Amino acid sequence: MQPSGTKTIAIIGGGPAGLAAAEALCDKGITVDIYDAMPSLGRKFLMAGKSGLNLTHAEPFATFMTRFHDAQTPMTPILEAFNPDAIQTWAHGLGIETFVGSSGRVFPLEFKAAPLLRAWLRRLRAAGVRIHVRHKWTGWTADHALNFDTPNGAVAVRADATILALGGASWPQLGSDGAWVAPLQSNGVNVAPLLPSNCGFDVAWSAHVRDKHQGAPLKGIKISIDGHTAGGECMITEDGLEGGPIYALSSAIRDAIAQHGAATVQIDLAPDLDTETLTTRLAKPRGKKSMANHLRRTVSISGAKAALLREGVDLADYADPARLAARIKAMPLTLLRPRPLAEAISSAGGVTWADLSVDLELKHMPGVYIAGEMLDWDAPTGGYLLSGCMASGKWAGDAVARRLSGAI
């Protein structure tokens, strides 16, 4: 039940982290106000779900946690408290059935984000959550009130506890513009630089690849760098390479670029065939067939894959089946730089863990909590990012409830 005396709880940011925080508080009978800069809530959530909302991942939990890289230790208890199974149960409670795909990813049965968001907001409003849109948070006033820019001018709000869930700095047109960094830093909070994550990377393509194969998919490939490997489908763009495997490896690629000025990945163009099999097939006499037809008929490499192979293979390699097979299994490709942060699916960096208590409360600003992509983490797509946002929002909401009850 609500503690005696009226308390004002402000959640700033109406994405998955903010909504999960609100729900955690509502479940304990605590009234909540959500503020968001946009005209409606969950805009990035809806955009992410346009191609199929990936709620979470059904792989073993120990493996699941490794996807959080350097943030694995602080994120483990947070995700144990609201794990992938619990997220599926939560969705079912909203009337949204889910299924596990062949890759282990968990999706709503209808694939879409809109029905889930509508049901979620309907339940929150029924629980008494008050929603204030077109309220852009700009920091604190001189007397420590929350300051908002609104269509009707500046508004100051006093809160007994605040949860900041403003997202990172990717897709700024949907509200996550990273503008929260400055007011936090001005209050002594350490924020690791926001960097593009789950993003494409620039490549110095030849004119042939750029003009003839821009927009073409590279299906069924594997990409490796520094002991990390990811498989799936990528796409050649005018400027470089995008797609699931590149997104999954974006942290390692970004680190290599920072250290060396560029990153060289190895692309396996035929992951279903070993080097010996490739060599045997390529060694078959091709007679009058062109090399392009020979590659297509013997090892199913054509189109964009064949073009990519030409980028990394010397002419002499085509005459040696063993050398050509080795290149097909590990074709080097140099990535120059990540695409701009505004284009990235998410951002790495954020409020440093050293500045936070285990409850996600700012150590030097009691009563202010951080959740979601504002935390210093770098989770890949595949359900990990959304799981982390929701779990950290719930964790912060539960912590505020304990604070109000006097338990902390």
C-alpha positions as CSV (number, residue, x, y, z in Angstrom):
1,M,0.0,0.0,0.0
2,Q,1.0,3.6,-0.5
3,P,3.1,4.8,2.5
4,S,1.4,7.4,4.7
5,G,1.6,10.9,3.4
6,T,1.4,11.8,-0.3
7,K,4.6,11.0,-2.2
8,T,5.5,12.2,-5.7
9,I,7.4,9.7,-7.8
10,A,8.6,11.1,-11.2
11,I,9.7,8.7,-13.9
12,I,11.3,10.6,-16.8
13,G,11.2,8.6,-20.0
14,G,8.3,6.5,-21.3
15,G,10.2,3.7,-23.0
16,P,10.4,0.1,-21.7
17,A,12.6,1.0,-18.8
18,G,10.4,3.8,-17.6
19,L,7.2,1.8,-18.1
20,A,8.7,-1.2,-16.2
21,A,9.6,1.1,-13.3
22,A,6.1,2.5,-13.2
23,E,4.6,-1.0,-13.2
24,A,6.8,-2.1,-10.3
25,L,5.7,0.9,-8.3
26,C,2.0,0.5,-9.2
27,D,2.1,-3.2,-8.1
28,K,2.8,-1.8,-4.6
29,G,0.0,0.7,-4.7
30,I,2.3,3.7,-5.3
31,T,1.1,6.5,-7.5
32,V,3.5,7.5,-10.4
33,D,3.9,10.3,-12.9
34,I,5.6,9.6,-16.2
35,Y,7.1,12.5,-18.2
36,D,8.2,12.2,-21.8
37,A,9.5,14.7,-24.3
38,M,7.6,13.1,-27.2
39,P,3.8,13.4,-28.0
40,S,3.4,9.7,-27.2
41,L,5.2,7.0,-25.3
42,G,7.4,4.1,-26.5
43,R,8.2,5.5,-29.9
44,K,11.6,3.8,-30.2
45,F,10.1,0.6,-28.8
46,L,7.5,0.8,-31.6
47,M,10.1,1.4,-34.3
48,A,12.3,-1.4,-33.1
49,G,9.3,-3.7,-33.3
50,K,8.5,-2.9,-36.9
51,S,10.6,-5.7,-38.2
52,G,9.5,-8.1,-35.5
53,L,9.6,-7.3,-31.8
54,N,12.4,-9.4,-30.2
55,L,11.4,-9.4,-26.5
56,T,14.1,-11.5,-25.0
57,H,16.2,-14.7,-25.6
58,A,15.6,-18.3,-24.5
59,E,19.2,-19.5,-24.3
60,P,20.6,-20.8,-21.0
61,F,20.8,-17.9,-18.5
62,A,24.6,-18.2,-18.0
63,T,25.1,-17.8,-21.7
64,F,22.5,-15.0,-21.8
65,M,24.5,-13.0,-19.3
66,T,27.8,-13.2,-21.2
67,R,26.1,-11.0,-23.8
68,F,26.4,-8.0,-21.4
69,H,30.2,-8.0,-21.6
70,D,31.8,-5.7,-19.1
71,A,28.4,-5.0,-17.4
72,Q,27.8,-8.7,-16.7
73,T,28.6,-8.5,-13.0
74,P,26.3,-5.6,-12.0
75,M,23.6,-6.7,-14.4
76,T,23.4,-10.3,-13.2
77,P,21.3,-9.7,-10.1
78,I,19.1,-7.3,-12.0
79,L,18.3,-9.8,-14.7
80,E,18.0,-12.7,-12.3
81,A,15.2,-10.7,-10.6
82,F,13.3,-10.3,-14.0
83,N,14.7,-13.0,-16.2
84,P,13.7,-14.0,-19.7
85,D,11.2,-16.5,-18.4
86,A,9.6,-13.8,-16.3
87,I,9.4,-11.5,-19.2
88,Q,7.5,-14.1,-21.2
89,T,5.1,-14.6,-18.3
90,W,4.7,-10.9,-18.0
91,A,3.8,-10.6,-21.7
92,H,1.3,-13.4,-21.3
93,G,-0.3,-11.5,-18.5
94,L,-1.0,-8.6,-20.9
95,G,-2.7,-11.1,-23.3
96,I,0.3,-11.3,-25.6
97,E,1.3,-14.8,-26.5
98,T,5.0,-15.5,-27.4
99,F,7.0,-18.1,-29.2
100,V,10.7,-19.0,-29.4
101,G,12.2,-18.8,-32.8
102,S,14.7,-21.2,-34.2
103,S,17.5,-18.9,-33.1
104,G,16.3,-18.9,-29.5
105,R,14.9,-15.4,-29.8
106,V,11.5,-14.7,-28.2
107,F,8.8,-12.9,-30.2
108,P,5.2,-12.0,-29.7
109,L,3.0,-14.3,-31.7
110,E,1.9,-11.4,-33.9
111,F,5.5,-10.1,-34.1
112,K,4.4,-6.6,-33.6
113,A,5.1,-4.1,-30.7
114,A,2.0,-2.0,-31.0
115,P,-0.5,-4.5,-29.4
116,L,1.8,-5.1,-26.5
117,L,2.4,-1.4,-25.9
118,R,-1.3,-0.6,-26.1
119,A,-2.1,-3.3,-23.5
120,W,0.8,-2.2,-21.3
121,L,-0.3,1.5,-21.3
122,R,-3.9,0.5,-20.7
123,R,-3.0,-1.5,-17.6
124,L,-0.8,1.3,-16.3
125,R,-3.4,4.0,-16.8
126,A,-6.0,1.7,-15.0
127,A,-3.6,1.4,-12.1
128,G,-3.5,5.2,-11.8
129,V,-0.3,6.2,-13.6
130,R,-0.4,9.8,-14.8
131,I,1.3,10.4,-18.1
132,H,2.6,13.8,-19.2
133,V,3.8,14.1,-22.8
134,R,5.7,16.9,-24.5
135,H,7.6,17.4,-21.2
136,K,11.3,17.6,-22.0
137,W,13.5,17.3,-19.0
138,T,16.3,19.8,-18.9
139,G,17.8,19.2,-15.5
140,W,17.2,20.6,-12.0
141,T,16.3,24.2,-10.9
142,A,18.5,26.1,-8.4
143,D,16.3,24.8,-5.6
144,H,16.5,21.1,-6.9
145,A,13.1,20.8,-8.5
146,L,12.9,18.9,-11.8
147,N,12.7,21.3,-14.7
148,F,10.7,20.6,-17.9
149,D,10.3,22.5,-21.1
150,T,6.6,22.2,-22.3
151,P,4.5,23.8,-25.0
152,N,3.2,26.1,-22.3
153,G,6.6,27.1,-21.0
154,A,8.9,25.9,-18.2
155,V,7.4,23.7,-15.5
156,A,9.1,22.8,-12.2
157,V,8.1,19.5,-10.4
158,R,9.2,18.4,-7.0
159,A,9.6,14.7,-6.5
160,D,10.3,12.5,-3.5
161,A,12.1,10.1,-5.8
162,T,13.0,10.3,-9.5
163,I,13.8,7.5,-11.9
164,L,15.7,8.7,-15.0
165,A,15.0,6.3,-18.0
166,L,15.8,8.6,-20.9
167,G,17.4,6.1,-23.2
168,G,20.8,6.5,-25.0
169,A,21.5,8.8,-27.9
170,S,20.6,6.8,-31.0
171,W,17.5,7.5,-33.2
172,P,17.3,11.0,-31.6
173,Q,14.2,11.8,-33.7
174,L,12.3,9.3,-31.5
175,G,13.4,11.1,-28.3
176,S,16.6,9.4,-27.2
177,D,19.0,12.3,-27.9
178,G,21.4,12.0,-25.0
179,A,20.6,15.6,-23.8
180,W,20.6,14.2,-20.2
181,V,24.4,13.9,-20.2
182,A,25.0,17.6,-19.6
183,P,22.7,18.1,-16.5
184,L,24.0,14.9,-14.9
185,Q,27.7,15.9,-15.5
186,S,27.0,19.4,-14.1
187,N,25.9,17.7,-10.9
188,G,29.1,15.7,-10.7
189,V,27.9,12.4,-12.2
190,N,30.4,10.5,-14.3
191,V,29.1,9.5,-17.7
192,A,31.1,7.3,-20.0
193,P,31.0,8.7,-23.6
194,L,28.0,7.6,-25.6
195,L,29.2,5.6,-28.6
196,P,27.3,3.9,-31.5
197,S,26.4,0.3,-30.8
198,N,24.5,-2.4,-32.8
199,C,25.5,-0.3,-35.8
200,G,26.9,-0.6,-39.3
201,F,30.5,0.2,-40.2
202,D,32.1,2.0,-43.2
203,V,34.1,0.1,-45.8
204,A,36.1,1.6,-48.7
205,W,34.3,-0.4,-51.3
206,S,35.4,-0.5,-54.9
207,A,33.2,1.3,-57.4
208,H,32.0,-2.1,-58.7
209,V,30.7,-3.3,-55.3
210,R,29.3,0.1,-54.4
211,D,27.5,0.6,-57.7
212,K,26.5,-3.0,-58.6
213,H,25.8,-4.6,-55.2
214,Q,24.6,-1.8,-52.9
215,G,21.5,-3.1,-51.0
216,A,22.4,-6.8,-51.8
217,P,22.2,-9.3,-48.9
218,L,25.1,-11.6,-47.8
219,K,23.1,-14.6,-46.6
220,G,24.4,-17.4,-44.4
221,I,27.8,-15.9,-43.5
222,K,29.9,-15.8,-40.4
223,I,32.1,-12.9,-39.3
224,S,34.9,-13.2,-36.7
225,I,37.2,-10.7,-34.9
226,D,39.5,-11.3,-31.9
227,G,38.0,-14.6,-31.0
228,H,34.4,-13.5,-31.3
229,T,32.1,-14.9,-34.1
230,A,28.6,-14.2,-35.2
231,G,26.5,-15.6,-38.0
232,G,23.5,-14.6,-40.1
233,E,22.8,-12.1,-42.8
234,C,24.4,-8.8,-43.6
235,M,23.7,-6.2,-46.3
236,I,26.1,-4.2,-48.4
237,T,25.3,-0.5,-48.2
238,E,26.7,2.4,-50.1
239,D,29.0,3.2,-47.3
240,G,29.8,-0.2,-45.8
241,L,28.2,-3.2,-44.1
242,E,25.2,-3.6,-41.8
243,G,23.2,-6.5,-40.3
244,G,22.9,-8.9,-37.4
245,P,26.5,-10.4,-37.3
246,I,28.1,-6.9,-37.6
247,Y,25.7,-5.5,-34.9
248,A,26.5,-8.4,-32.6
249,L,30.3,-7.8,-33.0
250,S,30.0,-4.0,-32.9
251,S,31.7,-3.7,-29.5
252,A,34.7,-5.7,-30.5
253,I,34.9,-3.9,-33.8
254,R,34.7,-0.5,-32.2
255,D,37.4,-1.4,-29.7
256,A,39.7,-2.6,-32.5
257,I,39.2,0.7,-34.4
258,A,39.9,2.7,-31.3
259,Q,43.1,0.8,-30.8
260,H,44.4,0.4,-34.3
261,G,42.6,3.0,-36.4
262,A,40.7,0.3,-38.4
263,A,39.4,-3.2,-37.8
264,T,39.9,-6.3,-39.9
265,V,37.2,-8.9,-39.7
266,Q,37.3,-12.4,-41.2
267,I,34.3,-13.4,-43.2
268,D,33.4,-17.0,-43.8
269,L,31.4,-17.0,-47.0
270,A,30.6,-20.7,-46.8
271,P,30.2,-21.7,-43.2
272,D,28.4,-25.0,-44.0
273,L,31.5,-26.3,-45.9
274,D,34.9,-27.0,-44.4
275,T,38.1,-26.0,-46.1
276,E,38.9,-29.5,-47.4
277,T,35.5,-29.9,-49.0
278,L,35.8,-26.5,-50.6
279,T,39.2,-27.3,-52.0
280,T,38.0,-30.6,-53.5
281,R,35.1,-28.9,-55.2
282,L,37.1,-26.0,-56.5
283,A,39.7,-28.4,-57.9
284,K,37.2,-29.9,-60.2
285,P,38.0,-29.1,-63.9
286,R,35.9,-26.1,-65.0
287,G,36.6,-26.6,-68.7
288,K,35.2,-23.6,-70.6
289,K,33.1,-22.3,-67.7
290,S,34.0,-18.9,-66.4
291,M,35.4,-18.7,-62.8
292,A,32.1,-17.0,-61.8
293,N,30.1,-20.0,-63.0
294,H,32.6,-22.4,-61.5
295,L,32.2,-20.7,-58.1
296,R,28.4,-20.7,-58.4
297,R,28.1,-24.3,-59.5
298,T,30.7,-25.9,-57.1
299,V,30.4,-23.9,-53.9
300,S,27.3,-21.8,-54.4
301,I,29.1,-18.4,-54.3
302,S,27.6,-15.8,-56.6
303,G,26.3,-12.3,-56.7
304,A,27.3,-10.2,-53.8
305,K,29.3,-13.0,-52.2
306,A,31.4,-13.3,-55.4
307,A,31.9,-9.6,-55.6
308,L,33.0,-9.5,-51.9
309,L,35.4,-12.4,-52.6
310,R,37.0,-10.4,-55.5
311,E,37.6,-7.5,-53.1
312,G,39.9,-9.7,-50.9
313,V,41.4,-12.3,-53.3
314,D,44.4,-11.9,-55.5
315,L,44.1,-13.1,-59.1
316,A,46.7,-15.8,-58.4
317,D,44.5,-17.2,-55.6
318,Y,41.8,-18.2,-58.2
319,A,44.3,-20.6,-59.8
320,D,45.0,-22.4,-56.5
321,P,42.0,-24.2,-55.1
322,A,43.5,-24.5,-51.6
323,R,44.4,-20.8,-51.4
324,L,41.0,-19.9,-52.8
325,A,39.2,-22.2,-50.3
326,A,41.2,-20.6,-47.4
327,R,40.1,-17.2,-48.6
328,I,36.5,-18.2,-48.8
329,K,36.6,-19.4,-45.2
330,A,38.4,-16.4,-43.9
331,M,38.2,-13.4,-46.2
332,P,39.6,-10.3,-44.6
333,L,37.6,-7.1,-44.8
334,T,38.7,-3.8,-43.3
335,L,36.1,-1.7,-41.4
336,L,37.1,2.0,-41.1
337,R,34.7,3.5,-38.6
338,P,31.2,3.0,-37.1
339,R,28.3,4.7,-38.7
340,P,27.1,7.9,-36.9
341,L,25.5,7.5,-33.5
342,A,22.2,8.8,-34.7
343,E,21.9,5.8,-37.1
344,A,22.8,3.2,-34.5
345,I,20.2,0.9,-33.0
346,S,21.6,1.7,-29.5
347,S,24.4,3.4,-27.7
348,A,27.2,2.2,-25.5
349,G,28.4,4.2,-22.5
350,G,26.3,6.0,-19.9
351,V,26.3,6.6,-16.2
352,T,29.2,4.7,-14.7
353,W,28.5,1.8,-12.3
354,A,30.9,3.3,-9.8
355,D,28.5,6.3,-9.4
356,L,25.6,3.9,-8.6
357,S,24.5,1.9,-5.6
358,V,23.4,-1.7,-6.1
359,D,19.8,-0.2,-6.2
360,L,20.8,2.0,-9.2
361,E,20.6,5.1,-7.1
362,L,23.1,7.9,-7.7
363,K,25.5,7.9,-4.8
364,H,25.9,11.6,-4.8
365,M,22.2,12.4,-5.5
366,P,20.0,10.5,-3.1
367,G,16.6,9.8,-4.4
368,V,17.6,9.8,-8.1
369,Y,17.8,6.4,-9.9
370,I,19.0,5.4,-13.3
371,A,17.5,2.7,-15.5
372,G,17.7,1.4,-19.1
373,E,20.1,2.5,-21.8
374,M,21.4,5.4,-19.6
375,L,23.4,2.8,-17.8
376,D,27.0,2.1,-18.9
377,W,26.5,-1.1,-20.8
378,D,26.7,-2.4,-24.3
379,A,24.1,-5.2,-25.0
380,P,23.6,-6.6,-28.5
381,T,20.3,-6.9,-30.2
382,G,18.6,-10.3,-30.0
383,G,16.4,-9.5,-27.0
384,Y,19.3,-8.7,-24.7
385,L,18.9,-4.9,-24.9
386,L,15.2,-4.9,-24.3
387,S,15.5,-7.4,-21.5
388,G,18.1,-5.3,-19.8
389,C,16.0,-2.1,-20.1
390,M,12.9,-3.7,-18.6
391,A,14.8,-5.5,-15.9
392,S,16.7,-2.4,-14.8
393,G,13.5,-0.4,-14.8
394,K,11.8,-2.9,-12.6
395,W,14.8,-3.0,-10.3
396,A,14.8,0.7,-9.9
397,G,11.1,0.8,-9.3
398,D,11.3,-1.9,-6.6
399,A,14.2,0.1,-5.0
400,V,12.1,3.3,-4.9
401,A,9.2,1.3,-3.3
402,R,11.6,0.1,-0.6
403,R,12.8,3.6,0.0
404,L,9.3,4.9,0.5
405,S,8.5,2.1,2.9
406,G,11.6,2.9,5.0
407,A,13.2,-0.4,4.1
408,I,16.3,1.4,2.7
